[in-house]
Amino acid sequence: MAKRLYVGNLPYSMTDAELQEVFARVGGVVDATVVMDRETGRSRGFGFVEMVDDATADAAVQQLNGAQVGGRTLRVAEANPRPARGAREGRGER
């Protein structure tokens, strides 16, 4: 089963394809996305990578957390689960 990783401190110039290329060196990548600001269209400096399985994801965390890419030190960790659509913490129904 695929595992989703959070990748922080990305170079602001990094593209989805470049992010995928970095993680593909470790193993199979299902998807790689750099999060973009909706208003400016520029990178927000973080993204998510979905690896093919748990073992590959764990290897990516071990090898790439703290690695230098584009002059920046990556932070790689297992991503928190996505919140349910429409549910926002702290905003209950009244």
N, C-alpha and C positions, 0 to 999 in steps of 0.2 A: 504494500500500500504506500502511496506517495506521502511524503512529509514536507510540510511548508516551513521555510526558514525566513526569519527577518534578517535583513542585511542593512546595517546602519553605517553612517559616515562615508557614503559613496561620494566620489568626485561628482560635482554638479554637471559635468559634461558627459557623464556615462549614459549610454543608451541601453535599451532592453537587450539588444543583440550582444553588446559588450559584456553586460552582466551575465548573460547566459554562457558566453565564451569562458569567462573566469571560472564559473562553477562546473562547466563541462570537463575541465581538466581533472576534476575529482571523480566524476561519474555522470550517469544519465540525468538530464534535466528535462522535466516535463514542461515547465513554464518559468519565465523570468520577467519581472516587471519592475521598472523604476517608477516610483510614485511621483506624479507631476502635479504642480499647483494648478488648480482650475482657472484661476484668474490670470496668472502670468504665463502659464504654459511652460514654466521652468521646473527643473527637478527640485524635489524637496529634500534630496540628500539621503533617501533611504528607499528600500524596495523589498520585494519578496521573491524567493526562488522556491519552486516546488521540485524536489528531487524524487527520483523513481521509487526509492524505498528507504526504510529507516536506516539501514546500514550505510547507504550512500550519503544520506543526510548527516548522520553522525560523523562520518569521515570528513565531510565538507566543513562542519563546525570545527573539528579538530585542526584541519589544515588551513582554513581561511580566516578564522577568528584571530585578529591581530595582524593579519597579513597586510603588506603595503600594496595599494593599488592606486595609481595616479597620484602619488604623493600623500595619500590618506590612509589611515589605519582602519581597516574594516572591523565592524562589530557584527558577528554572526551568531545567531541563537535560534532555537526553535521558536516559531511564531506562536503567539497566543491564538486560541480559537477565535474565529470571526463571530461577532455578536449577531444575534438573530436580526434579520432585516426589519427595520422599523423600530426596534427596541433600543433605547438609549439609556445608559446608566444615569440614575438620578432624575429621570423624567417619567414618573409613573402616571398611569391613567387616573383621572379625577372624576 
